[in-house]
Amino acid sequence: MRYLFNGLLFLLSVTSASAVWADTAPFDLAGPTLRVTVSRNGESLPIAEVPQLAAGDRIAVRADLPADQSSHYLLIAAFLRGSTNPPPDSWFFKSEPWKKRDRNGLVLTVPADAAQVVLFLAPETGGDFPTLRDAVQGRPGAFVRAAQELAQASLDHARLQAYLDAVRKTVPGDPERLSRITPLLARSLQIKVNSDCLEKMPSLQAPCLLQNQESLVLNDGHSNAITDALQGPGTDLALQLSATPQGGLGYYGPYIAAIRDVVGILSSLHTAKYQYLPALATVDGDGMGLVLNAAPSFHNPKSVLVAALPIIAPTHIPPLQIPDTDPSICLQDPRPLLPIAGAPLIYATRYAHDLSLHVQLPQGRTIELPATPDVERGGLALDLGGMPKDIAGPLVAQLHGAWGFQSFDGPAVTLQTAGTGGWRPASGDRPVLGGSVALTGGSSACVSGVVAQSQGTAPPKLAWTRTSLDGISVTLPAEARSKPFTLAVDQVGAAPQTITLGSPKPPSHLNVAIIARNIQTADPGSTLPIILTSDAEVPSSATLTFSLQLDASVRWTGKERVEIGVEHGYDPGRLAAPSGLTFLDDGVAIARVQPSKLLGVSAFGALRARVIGKGAISDWLPLGTLVRTPKLAKLNCPSATGACQLSGEGLYLIRSVAVSPAFDKPVDVPTGYAAPTLEVAHPIDGNLYLRLHDAPDIVNRIAAGDR
């Protein structure tokens, strides 16, 4: 009973510490730097290239302190072997960097039974080394868990930092950069991105994407696997707190959860002489920079910095995945890239090194093409400079490299050459407008676009997809074109190739009706909500759901697409199963769409939809009027009767504002109005009324009276 009571007291102390540190200060204070190299079987690597340690590894570590360091720091290294198994005295080592004999630091050999290595930087005091050794031996579970959490948090911090660096980078003359790279950053680094940020004007996208950093990092599986060394019944009950909902599981991102846990654990160990501060490791070459969230104290209790080296465990090679089917690369591509997903640490660390594509050339020759991780493009950038100019594809190549000390072979890819084959229709069937046509015979990796040639107008770009190494599928426009119908396939490094399809058949008529419609508005993020008064208005940020019913004489095949667009301008978007289109049964399908994401933030006006099937197309069906709404923040009325200031974002989307439904005392908003505030008349009934730019005939209400 006594042990249970003491355990509950400790559990409560950790719970309290976790609650205190749940909103811990950010880790943005630069601390000291350690220099670390690891040797195994005669090979030495800097710490930045070592994901995991192994028994027998030799670790060289020294404190890289400035020459004018006035307070002496003691460097202590301790090997750990389990939460209920204290390490022996022989597993503790110390270095006094201010003394000439210790300027080269420590050289350690990893014991056979060790699982982790913890480094301490402690201010010099009398009895410092024995005090720290006794603390670790007395509470091994706390330091085991702290080491694990610090190692995990450092990996998550590296992913977060790679994301932040990419978002903060400015590239003049490329306003669409963030919209282009953010989905790739999310895929590459397993980062949760607020897609609503990409709907803002370019100058506001970066600040939005940098918000809520504590919840950006997702559990990617691999980085957790290489640090998850504590499993089984021996783990201290109190140290399993973060695995419960009460401890924050499901409520915090893994990076912040780990930091909260380790801060709470270490803060529970403080004494009158020492307090323990966690330090994240940011590595570059052999440099291991320590990042702190609190300034160290040199008064009692003095601050001991705690950092962790990589865990001691079998090597986990990342699960490299090529997201494309039949992966291939065009040898004429000026910026060749091998897309890689499933391994965020490839981009956030230097654990993967000496990467290259091993290419099998004719006559048995081989060549290595260097590969470099490019997080903004979501893959490995290839250097084709060493490729012989007279070599034509297809060629088989395989990725290989090293993960720490262990070499590995990755996925294979086909290298193709443009112009080596002639594109032609895969079948002699007469194509149908609105349908798709399969082309074969060329190098699909080298296709950069397909257009429908026309006379007197700019050729429209057609949607197309790769279907195989030598095949693509092209979606034909639904409208009639001049005869004969000709496609031009644009190719990287080669002239466009034209394919004459003859005269496509017009599609047959598909009888479809909309039988139900629902609009689910999103949280506008406005202090002053806008109440739309007409069911015909469809906010661009809302989720529109509508059901389609076929004529009883036909049935859905599951291959149909729903095209959604506005009446004038802007390319339409398409829904297909399972992305946005669900077939309820043979006769009814449900479409679900957020117009601003499908059509872009500039689309407005008469919203409509039609169904495109194989050889058949329906009439355009009206869905309402697509409207864009501002985000209104505040109505400030200094006096009871005088003018008021309406503030918010996107006021240019308002046509005019008045004080009554009859539109008394209207204030017109100038076209392209850029200011964040607008002077309006004082409300009569506590509310204002407005006409939107996209629906000037409808009077809507600003719920100022509902504040």
C-alpha positions in Angstrom: 0.0 0.0 0.0 2.9 2.3 0.8 4.4 1.8 -2.6 1.0 2.4 -4.3 0.5 5.6 -2.3 4.0 6.9 -3.2 3.4 6.0 -6.9 0.1 7.9 -6.9 1.9 11.0 -5.4 4.5 10.8 -8.1 1.8 10.4 -10.7 0.0 13.5 -9.4 3.3 15.5 -9.4 3.9 14.6 -13.0 0.3 15.5 -13.9 0.7 18.9 -12.2 4.0 19.5 -14.0 2.4 18.5 -17.3 -0.5 20.9 -16.8 1.9 23.7 -15.9 4.1 23.1 -19.0 1.3 22.3 -21.5 1.7 25.9 -22.7 5.5 25.7 -22.4 7.6 28.4 -23.9 8.9 27.8 -27.4 12.3 26.2 -27.9 14.0 29.1 -29.6 16.9 29.9 -27.3 20.3 28.9 -28.6 22.4 27.0 -26.1 25.9 25.5 -26.2 27.1 23.3 -29.1 28.6 19.8 -28.8 30.8 18.2 -31.4 30.0 14.5 -31.9 31.3 11.9 -34.3 30.5 8.2 -34.4 32.7 5.3 -35.6 31.7 1.8 -36.6 33.8 -0.9 -38.3 36.5 1.7 -39.3 34.0 4.2 -40.8 33.3 7.6 -39.1 30.3 9.7 -39.6 29.2 13.1 -38.1 26.3 13.0 -35.8 24.0 14.6 -38.4 24.3 11.4 -40.5 23.7 8.9 -37.6 20.0 8.0 -37.0 20.7 5.2 -34.5 23.6 3.8 -32.5 24.7 0.2 -32.0 26.6 -1.7 -29.4 30.4 -1.3 -30.0 30.1 2.1 -31.6 32.8 4.6 -30.6 31.4 8.0 -29.8 33.6 11.1 -29.6 31.9 14.0 -27.9 33.3 17.3 -26.7 31.8 20.6 -25.6 32.4 23.4 -28.1 32.4 26.3 -25.7 33.6 29.8 -26.4 37.1 30.7 -25.3 35.8 33.4 -23.0 33.4 31.0 -21.2 33.4 32.3 -17.6 31.4 29.6 -15.9 32.8 26.1 -16.1 30.5 23.4 -17.6 31.0 19.8 -16.7 30.2 17.4 -19.6 28.8 14.1 -18.4 27.7 11.1 -20.5 25.6 8.3 -19.1 24.4 5.1 -20.8 20.9 3.8 -19.8 19.5 0.3 -20.0 15.9 0.4 -18.8 13.4 2.1 -16.6 13.8 -0.4 -13.7 17.4 -1.3 -14.2 19.8 1.4 -12.9 23.1 1.7 -14.9 26.3 0.8 -13.1 29.0 3.3 -12.1 31.1 2.3 -15.0 28.5 3.6 -17.5 29.1 7.2 -16.4 31.8 9.4 -17.8 32.9 13.0 -17.3 35.0 15.7 -19.0 36.1 19.0 -17.6 36.5 21.1 -20.8 38.2 24.0 -19.1 41.2 21.7 -18.3 43.8 21.1 -21.0 43.7 17.3 -20.5 40.0 17.2 -21.3 39.8 19.6 -24.2 39.3 16.7 -26.7 36.3 15.6 -24.7 35.2 12.0 -24.3 35.6 8.9 -26.3 32.9 6.3 -25.4 32.2 2.7 -26.5 28.6 1.7 -26.4 28.1 -1.2 -24.0 26.3 -4.3 -25.2 23.2 -3.9 -23.0 22.8 -0.1 -23.4 19.6 1.4 -24.9 20.2 5.1 -24.8 22.8 7.8 -24.2 22.1 11.0 -22.2 24.5 14.0 -22.1 24.5 16.5 -19.3 26.1 20.0 -19.3 26.2 21.0 -15.6 27.8 24.0 -13.9 30.8 23.1 -11.9 30.1 22.6 -8.2 31.5 20.6 -5.4 30.2 17.0 -5.8 28.6 17.6 -9.1 29.5 14.3 -10.8 28.4 12.0 -8.0 25.2 14.0 -7.5 24.2 13.6 -11.2 25.1 9.9 -11.2 23.1 9.3 -8.1 20.1 11.1 -9.6 20.2 8.9 -12.7 20.7 5.7 -10.7 17.9 6.6 -8.3 15.3 7.4 -10.9 16.4 5.6 -14.1 12.9 5.5 -15.5 12.6 9.2 -15.6 15.8 9.7 -17.5 15.0 6.8 -19.9 11.7 8.4 -20.7 13.3 11.8 -21.0 15.9 10.5 -23.4 13.3 8.9 -25.6 11.1 12.0 -25.6 14.0 14.3 -26.4 15.2 12.1 -29.3 11.6 12.0 -30.7 11.1 15.7 -30.1 14.3 16.6 -31.9 13.2 14.6 -34.9 9.8 16.3 -35.0 11.5 19.6 -34.5 13.7 19.0 -37.5 10.6 18.3 -39.7 8.9 21.4 -38.3 12.0 23.5 -39.0 12.2 22.3 -42.6 8.6 23.3 -43.1 9.1 26.7 -41.5 12.2 27.4 -43.5 10.5 26.7 -46.8 7.4 28.8 -45.9 9.4 31.7 -44.7 11.6 31.8 -47.8 10.8 34.6 -50.1 11.1 34.3 -53.9 10.4 37.6 -55.6 8.4 37.3 -58.8 6.7 34.0 -57.9 3.5 34.9 -56.1 2.1 31.4 -56.6 5.0 29.6 -55.0 3.3 28.8 -51.7 0.2 27.5 -53.3 2.4 25.3 -55.5 4.8 23.9 -52.8 2.6 23.6 -49.7 0.8 20.4 -50.8 4.3 18.9 -51.5 5.6 20.1 -48.1 2.7 18.5 -46.4 3.3 15.2 -48.2 7.0 15.2 -47.9 7.3 16.2 -44.2 3.9 14.8 -42.9 2.9 18.3 -41.9 -0.7 19.3 -41.3 -1.5 22.3 -43.4 -4.4 24.7 -43.2 -5.7 24.6 -46.7 -7.8 27.7 -46.1 -4.5 29.7 -45.9 -4.0 29.1 -49.6 -7.2 30.8 -50.5 -5.9 34.1 -49.2 -4.0 36.6 -51.3 -0.3 35.7 -51.7 1.0 38.2 -49.2 -1.2 36.7 -46.4 -0.5 33.1 -47.1 2.8 32.7 -45.3 1.7 34.3 -42.0 -1.4 32.1 -42.0 0.6 28.9 -42.7 3.0 29.7 -39.8 0.2 29.8 -37.2 -0.4 27.0 -34.6 3.0 25.5 -35.0 2.4 23.2 -32.0 -0.2 21.2 -34.0 1.5 21.0 -37.4 3.7 17.9 -37.0 1.8 14.6 -37.6 2.8 11.1 -36.5 4.7 9.7 -39.5 5.3 6.3 -38.1 8.9 6.0 -39.1 10.5 8.6 -36.9 8.5 7.2 -34.0 9.7 3.7 -34.8 13.3 4.6 -34.6 13.0 6.2 -31.1 10.4 3.9 -29.6 12.6 1.7 -27.5 10.5 1.5 -24.3 7.9 -1.1 -24.5 6.5 -3.8 -22.1 5.5 -4.0 -18.4 8.7 -2.7 -17.0 7.9 0.9 -17.9 7.1 3.1 -14.8 3.4 3.7 -14.5 3.9 7.5 -14.0 6.0 7.7 -17.2 3.1 6.3 -19.3 0.9 9.3 -18.5 1.1 10.8 -21.9 -0.5 7.7 -23.4 -3.8 8.5 -21.7 -6.4 11.1 -22.8 -5.8 12.9 -19.4 -2.2 13.2 -20.4 -3.0 14.9 -23.6 -3.2 12.1 -26.2 -5.3 13.3 -29.0 -5.3 16.9 -27.9 -1.7 18.0 -28.8 0.6 17.5 -31.7 3.3 14.8 -31.1 6.0 17.5 -31.0 4.4 19.5 -28.2 3.2 16.4 -26.4 6.7 15.1 -26.2 8.1 18.5 -25.0 5.3 18.8 -22.4 6.1 15.3 -21.1 9.8 15.7 -20.9 9.6 19.2 -19.3 7.2 17.7 -16.7 9.3 14.7 -16.1 12.5 16.7 -15.6 10.9 19.4 -13.6 9.8 16.7 -11.1 13.4 15.8 -10.5 14.7 19.2 -9.3 16.5 19.5 -6.0 17.8 22.4 -4.0 21.1 22.1 -5.9 20.0 21.2 -9.5 17.1 21.7 -11.9 17.1 19.9 -15.2 16.4 21.7 -18.5 15.6 19.7 -21.6 17.6 20.6 -24.7 16.6 19.8 -28.3 19.3 18.8 -30.6 19.7 20.5 -34.0 22.5 18.9 -35.9 24.7 20.1 -38.8 27.7 18.0 -39.7 29.4 17.1 -36.4 27.7 20.0 -34.6 25.0 19.3 -32.2 23.5 22.6 -31.3 21.3 22.6 -28.2 18.0 24.6 -28.3 16.4 25.6 -25.0 13.1 27.0 -23.9 14.4 28.7 -20.7 17.6 30.6 -19.8 20.0 28.5 -17.7 20.5 29.5 -14.1 23.9 29.7 -12.4 22.4 30.2 -8.9 20.9 27.4 -6.9 19.1 25.4 -8.1 21.7 25.5 -11.0 20.5 24.4 -14.4 21.7 21.1 -15.9 21.1 20.9 -19.6 19.9 17.4 -20.7 20.3 16.2 -24.3 19.9 12.8 -25.9 22.0 11.1 -28.6 20.2 8.7 -31.1 18.9 5.6 -29.4 20.8 2.3 -29.5 18.7 -0.1 -31.6 18.6 -1.9 -34.9 18.6 0.4 -37.9 15.2 1.2 -39.4 15.4 2.1 -43.1 12.7 4.6 -44.1 9.8 3.2 -46.2 10.6 5.0 -49.4 7.6 5.2 -51.7 7.2 6.5 -55.2 3.6 7.9 -55.4 3.4 7.3 -59.1 2.4 4.0 -60.8 5.0 2.9 -63.4 7.5 5.6 -62.2 9.6 7.1 -64.9 11.8 10.1 -65.6 12.4 11.9 -68.8 16.1 12.3 -69.6 15.5 15.6 -71.4 13.8 17.1 -68.4 15.9 20.2 -67.4 14.9 19.6 -63.7 14.4 15.8 -63.3 12.9 14.7 -60.1 12.1 11.3 -58.5 9.0 11.8 -56.3 9.5 10.3 -52.9 6.9 10.0 -50.1 6.6 8.2 -46.8 10.0 9.3 -45.4 9.9 12.8 -43.9 13.3 12.4 -42.3 14.9 12.1 -45.8 14.0 15.8 -46.2 14.4 17.0 -42.6 17.7 15.4 -41.7 20.9 14.1 -43.3 20.5 10.6 -42.2 20.1 9.5 -45.8 23.4 10.4 -47.6 25.3 9.4 -50.7 22.1 8.9 -52.6 22.2 8.2 -56.3 20.5 6.4 -59.2 22.3 3.3 -60.3 21.7 3.1 -64.1 22.2 0.0 -66.2 23.5 1.2 -69.6 23.8 -0.9 -72.8 26.7 -3.3 -73.2 26.8 -3.9 -69.4 28.0 -0.4 -68.5 26.7 1.3 -65.3 26.6 4.9 -64.2 25.7 6.7 -60.9 23.5 9.8 -61.1 23.6 11.9 -57.8 20.3 12.4 -56.1 19.6 15.3 -53.6 16.4 15.6 -51.4 14.3 18.7 -52.5 11.6 19.2 -49.9 9.8 22.0 -51.9 9.4 19.7 -54.9 8.7 16.6 -52.9 11.4 14.3 -54.3 15.0 13.7 -55.1 16.5 16.1 -57.6 18.7 14.2 -60.1 21.9 15.3 -61.7 21.9 13.9 -65.2 25.2 15.7 -66.2 27.1 12.4 -66.3 24.6 10.7 -68.6 26.0 10.0 -72.1 24.3 12.2 -74.7 23.9 9.4 -77.2 22.0 7.1 -74.9 18.2 6.6 -75.5 15.7 5.1 -73.2 14.1 3.2 -71.8 16.7 2.4 -69.2 16.2 0.8 -65.8 17.6 2.6 -62.8 17.5 1.9 -59.0 17.9 4.3 -56.1 20.5 3.4 -53.6 22.4 5.1 -50.8 23.2 4.9 -47.1 21.0 5.4 -44.0 23.5 6.1 -41.3 26.1 3.3 -41.5 23.9 0.9 -43.4 23.6 0.9 -47.2 20.2 0.3 -48.8 18.5 -0.2 -52.2 15.4 1.8 -52.9 12.7 1.6 -55.5 13.4 1.3 -59.3 12.5 3.8 -62.0 12.5 3.8 -65.8 14.4 6.5 -67.7 12.8 7.6 -70.9 13.7 9.7 -73.9 11.3 11.9 -75.8 10.7 11.3 -79.5 11.6 7.6 -79.4 8.1 6.5 -80.3 5.1 7.9 -82.2 1.9 8.7 -80.4 -1.2 7.1 -81.9 -4.7 6.2 -80.8 -4.8 2.9 -78.9 -7.9 1.8 -80.8 -9.6 2.6 -84.0 -12.9 3.4 -82.3 -14.3 6.8 -83.2 -13.8 9.1 -80.2 -16.7 10.8 -78.4 -16.8 14.5 -77.4 -16.7 14.7 -73.6 -15.2 11.2 -73.4 -11.6 10.2 -73.2 -9.2 8.8 -75.8 -6.2 6.5 -75.1 -2.9 7.3 -76.8 0.0 4.9 -76.9 3.4 4.5 -78.4 5.4 7.4 -76.9 7.3 8.1 -73.7 4.7 9.2 -71.1 7.3 10.7 -68.7 8.2 13.2 -71.4 4.7 14.5 -72.0 4.2 18.1 -70.7 0.7 18.8 -72.0 -1.9 18.0 -74.6 -4.0 20.6 -76.5 -6.8 20.5 -79.0 -5.7 22.3 -82.1 -8.2 24.9 -83.4 -8.3 27.6 -86.0 -8.2 31.3 -85.1 -8.3 30.8 -81.3 -5.8 29.7 -78.6 -5.8 25.9 -78.4 -7.5 24.7 -75.2 -5.4 22.6 -72.8 -6.9 19.2 -72.2 -6.8 17.1 -69.0 -4.6 14.0 -69.3 -3.2 11.3 -67.2 -0.4 8.8 -67.5 -1.7 5.3 -67.7 1.6 3.4 -68.4 5.1 3.9 -69.5 4.0 4.3 -73.1 0.4 5.4 -72.6 -1.7 8.4 -71.7 -5.5 9.1 -71.5 -6.7 12.4 -72.8 -10.1 13.9 -71.9 -11.8 15.4 -74.9 -13.8 18.7 -74.6 -17.5 18.3 -74.5 -18.1 21.0 -77.1 -17.9 20.5 -80.8 -14.7 21.5 -82.6 -13.7 22.1 -86.2 -13.2 19.0 -88.3 -11.0 17.0 -88.4 -10.2 16.8 -84.7 -6.5 17.1 -84.0 -4.5 16.8 -80.8 -1.0 18.1 -80.2 1.1 16.3 -77.6 3.8 18.6 -76.1 7.0 16.8 -75.2 10.0 17.8 -73.1 13.1 18.0 -75.3 11.2 17.2 -78.6 8.8 18.9 -81.0 5.1 18.5 -80.4 3.5 15.6 -82.1 0.1 15.9 -83.8 -2.5 13.1 -83.9 -5.6 13.4 -86.1 -8.6 11.6 -84.6 -11.0 12.3 -87.4 -14.4 13.7 -86.5 -15.5 12.7 -83.0 -19.1 11.7 -82.5 -21.3 14.1 -80.6 -22.3 12.8 -77.2 -25.7 11.4 -76.6 -28.1 13.3 -74.3 -28.1 12.2 -70.7 -31.4 12.9 -68.8 -30.4 14.0 -65.2 -32.2 16.0 -62.5 -31.2 17.5 -59.2 -33.5 16.2 -56.5 -32.0 17.7 -53.4 -29.5 20.4 -52.4 -27.9 21.5 -49.2 -25.5 24.3 -48.3 -23.3 23.9 -45.1 -21.6 27.1 -44.3 -18.1 27.1 -42.8 -17.1 29.1 -39.8 -16.6 32.5 -41.4 -14.0 33.4 -38.7 -15.9 36.7 -38.4 -17.0 38.5 -35.3 -19.9 39.9 -37.4 -21.5 37.1 -39.4 -23.2 37.8 -42.7 -26.7 36.2 -42.9 -27.5 35.3 -46.5 -31.2 35.8 -47.1 -31.6 33.9 -50.4 -31.4 30.2 -50.9 -30.0 30.9 -54.3 -26.8 32.2 -52.9 -24.0 29.7 -52.5 -21.0 31.0 -50.5 -17.7 30.0 -52.2 -16.3 28.8 -48.9 -19.4 26.6 -48.0 -19.8 22.9 -48.7 -22.4 22.3 -51.3 -24.1 18.9 -51.4 -26.6 17.9 -54.1 -28.1 14.7 -55.3 -28.5 13.7 -59.0 -31.1 11.3 -60.3 -30.9 9.6 -63.7 -33.8 8.9 -66.0 -35.3 5.5 -65.2 -34.1 4.1 -68.5 -30.4 4.4 -67.7 -28.1 3.5 -64.8 -24.9 4.8 -63.3 -21.8 2.9 -64.4 -19.5 4.4 -61.7 -17.3 6.0 -64.3 -19.3 9.2 -64.7 -17.9 12.6 -63.8 -19.7 15.7 -62.6 -18.4 19.0 -64.1 -19.0 22.1 -62.1 -18.4 25.6 -63.2 -19.7 29.2 -63.5 -21.4 30.5 -66.6 -18.7 32.8 -67.8 -15.0 32.4 -67.5 -12.8 30.2 -65.2 -12.1 26.6 -66.0 -14.7 24.1 -64.6 -13.7 21.5 -62.1 -14.7 17.9 -62.1 -15.8 15.4 -59.5 -15.4 11.7 -59.8 -15.7 8.7 -57.4 -14.4 8.6 -54.8 -13.3 12.2 -54.7 -16.4 14.3 -54.2 -18.9 11.9 -56.0 -20.6 9.0 -54.3 -23.0 6.6 -56.2 -25.8 5.8 -53.8 -27.5 3.2 -56.0 -28.1 2.6 -59.8 -30.1 5.8 -60.2 -28.9 8.3 -57.6 -25.5 9.9 -57.0 -24.4 12.4 -54.3 -22.0 15.3 -55.2 -20.1 17.2 -52.5 -17.9 20.2 -53.3 -16.4 23.3 -51.8 -16.5 25.7 -54.8 -13.5 27.9 -53.8 -11.3 24.8 -53.6 -12.5 23.3 -56.9 -12.8 26.5 -58.9 -10.5 28.9 -57.1 -11.2 32.0 -55.0 -11.9 34.3 -58.0 -14.8 32.3 -59.4 -18.3 33.8 -59.0 -21.7 34.1 -60.7 -24.2 31.5 -62.0 -23.1 28.1 -60.6 -24.0 25.1 -62.6 -23.2 21.4 -63.1 -23.5 18.7 -65.7 -22.8 15.0 -65.9 -20.4 13.5 -68.4 -20.4 9.8 -69.0 -19.0 7.6 -71.7 -20.4 8.9 -74.9 -23.1 10.9 -73.1 -23.5 14.3 -71.5 -26.3 16.1 -69.7 -27.6 19.7 -70.0 -26.1 22.2 -67.6 -28.2 22.2 -64.3 -28.4 25.4 -62.2 -27.1 25.2 -58.7 -27.5 28.9 -57.6 -25.3 32.0 -57.6 -21.7 31.6 -56.3 -20.9 34.5 -54.0 -17.7 35.5 -52.1 -18.2 37.0 -48.7 -15.9 39.3 -46.7 -14.7 38.5 -43.1 -16.1 41.3 -41.0 -14.4 41.9 -37.7 -15.9 44.8 -35.9 -18.5 47.6 -36.1 -17.3 50.5 -34.0 -19.8 53.2 -33.3 -18.2 56.0 -31.1 -21.6 57.8 -30.6 -25.2 56.8 -30.3 -26.2 58.4 -33.6 -23.0 59.3 -35.5 -21.2 57.3 -38.3 -19.7 53.9 -37.6 -16.5 52.2 -38.7 -17.0 48.7 -40.3 -13.7 46.8 -40.3 -12.7 43.5 -41.8 -11.0 41.6 -44.5 -12.1 41.6 -48.2 -14.4 44.7 -48.0 -14.0 44.9 -51.8 -16.5 42.0 -52.0 -19.3 44.4 -50.8 -21.3 46.4 -53.4 -23.0 48.7 -50.9 -24.1 48.9 -47.2 -27.3 50.4 -45.8 -29.1 50.7 -42.5 -32.4 48.9 -43.3 -33.8 46.2 -45.6 -35.3 49.0 -47.8 -31.7 50.1 -48.2 -31.9 53.5 -46.6 -28.7 55.6 -46.3 -26.7 53.4 -48.6 -22.9 53.6 -48.8 -21.4 52.3 -52.0 -18.1 50.6 -51.8 -15.7 51.7 -54.6 -14.6 49.1 -57.1 -11.4 47.4 -55.9 -11.6 49.0 -52.4 -8.4 48.0 -50.6 -8.8 49.6 -47.1 -9.6 47.4 -44.0 -12.3 49.8 -42.7 -15.4 51.5 -44.2 -17.4 54.4 -42.8 -21.1 53.5 -42.7 -24.3 55.1 -41.2 -25.4 54.2 -37.7 -27.7 51.1 -37.7 -31.3 51.7 -37.0 -32.4 48.3 -35.7 -28.9 47.2 -34.5 -28.1 45.6 -37.9 -26.7 46.6 -41.2 -27.7 45.4 -44.7 -25.5 44.8 -47.7 -25.5 43.9 -51.3 -22.6 41.7 -52.4 -20.5 42.3 -55.4 -21.4 38.9 -56.8 -25.2 39.2 -56.2 -26.0 42.9 -56.3 -29.8 42.3 -56.5 -30.0 40.5 -53.1 -30.2 42.3 -49.8 -28.3 40.4 -47.0 -27.9 41.2 -43.3 -24.9 41.9 -41.2 -25.8 40.5 -37.8 -24.3 43.4 -35.8 -27.3 43.2 -33.4 -26.4 39.6 -32.5 -23.0 40.6 -31.0 
